[in-house]
Amino acid sequence: MVISAGLVKELRERTGLGMMECKAALVETGGQIEAAIDLLRAKAGAKVDKKAHRVAAEGAIGVFVDAKGQTGALVEVNSETDFVAKDERFVAFAQALATLVVEKNPQDVNALLALAYPGGGTVAEARVALVAQFGENMAVRRFARLSADGGRLGHYVHGRRIGVLVSLSGGNESLARDLAMHIAASRPAYVRPEDVDADVVAREKAIYITQAEGSGKSPEIIEKMVMGKVRKYLDDITLVGQPFVKDPDTSVAEQLKRGGADVKSFYRLEVGEGIEREVSNFASEVMSQVKGS
């Protein structure tokens, strides 16, 4: 029997289990999704169908950097409540997944879920076991893997909720960590202005032109006003243009120059980004702590 990709997707969304497990269950039950759910529940020993529809927007960021300091990973694992996210078993699960991402380099979350989990079974099966233990939904949402490629790798995790990896050429360990803390607090979207998509810049410029057209100023003055706003916008969203959080009188670009370093790339993951939930300003919290460090 041919099992459609749509049917597998629906079963994955309802159970939170891996693609291969869902497909196998559908094959075994002749494509009957409710029977497949019962089969998976029986095998998993957990009421995954009743849990999977719940919003899991809390959680933790697992982080691991190899012994050589050359490759690191961040993994976001979500739970329904912060209470569960603080549990040492949940945190250990997130940490174990970060280690697997560094060691096995899976291509996506499905590939990660299919990997062997330390202690037996797959990552997907370990997740289901934790769902059974905690009695609430859990999801392995995303991960990021970054290599220093002979340079230096900085990392920082703020209170389990924000994780950063940053790859540098040059510099030292202290600068790498400070930059990771800065990225956690200031949320840059790009490393430098030339990395910003031209369409993004054009859209912002069009907005500023519309705002300035009613000012009654000459086209030349309007152009200068608009370009000034574009430069300020680029400084706000790019790492090198931002004021350095530990010394706001200088920019990150100036700090990099002083340290003889250059940023190659970075990743920043924050628990629950993009998931519909009550919003808390964790970036502001990081900012206040970094300034006081």
Secondary structure, DSSP 4 states (H G I P E B T S, - for coil): -PPPHHHHHHHHHHH---HHHHHHHHHHTTT-HHHHHHHHHHHHTS-HHHHHTS---EEEEEEEE-TTSSEEEEEEEEES-HHHHTSHHHHHHHHHHHHHHHHH--SSHHHHHHSBPTTSSBHHHHHHHHHHHHSS-EEEEEEEEEE-TTSEEEEEEETTTEEEEEEEEES-HHHHHHHHHHHHHH--SBSSGGGS-HHHHHHHHHHHHHHHGGG---HHHHHHHHHHHHHHHHHHHBGGGSEETTEEEEEHHHHHHHHTEEEEEEEEEETTTTS-S----HHHHHHHHHHT-
